[in-house]
């Protein structure tokens, strides 16, 4: 991921509290630069985060792979960047 993108800004858009006080759902966006093409990068994410006494216990995020492929140039670039070559 860091070999493909330079993330410059992460902005929290919305925080959703759950019935479990150790779990939160966050909507956020990331802006930066695609390193290979020097083009701008913007992605919106939704993350489910569970914390405990030692910090983050579980983290899962959801994003739009079609938008990521478009930002990186094509689906092959996306697959190569996430280790699916």
N, C-alpha and C positions, 0 to 999 in steps of 0.2 A: 504494500500500500504506500509506504513512504518513499519507495523508489519511483512511483508513478506520480504522486501528488505532493504538493506542499500546501498544507492547510494553514491559512493565516488567521482566520477568525472563526470562532464557534459561538453561535448566539442561541441562547435558550428562548424558545418561542412560547412554550406552555408546559406546565408541570401538572400532572394528574395524580392525585393521591388515591391510594387503593385502600381496601379494608384491612390489608396487612400493613402495619406501620413500617415494616422493613422493606417494602417494595414500592417503588415509584415508577411512573411512566412519564418519560420526557419527550417532548417534541423539540427538535433543535435543527439548526442549519449550519452548514460548514461552507466557507468560501476560501478559495485559494487559487493555485495555478497547476495546470497539467504540465509536468516538467518536460516531457518530450516535445510538445508543441508550443509551450509558453502561452497557451490559451487559458482563459479564466475557467474556474470550476465552482459550481454551486450545487449543493445537494441538501435535500431535506431528509431528516431521519426521525424515526420513532425508536426509543430505547426503553427496554424494561430492565430495571436495575434493582437488585436485591442486596441489601447491606447487612452486615452483622458487626459484632464487636471488633473484629479484625479488619474491617473495611468492606470492600465490594466482594460479595460472594458469588454473584451471578450477573452477567451482563449480556444482553442480546439486543442487537439493533436491526432495524428494518429500513431498507432504502430502495430506490427505484433502479434496477439494473439496466433498464433501457436508457434512462437519463445518463447513467454512468458510462455506458458504452458510447453514447453520442458524444459525451465530453472527452472521452479518450480516443475517439476516432472510429472505433467499430467494436463488435463483440469479441473479436480475436484479441484485441489489445486488452480488453477487460479480463478475459480468461487468463491471458498470460500474466497480467498484473496480480491476480489473486491466486496464482499457482496452479491453474488448471490447463497447462499447455501440453 
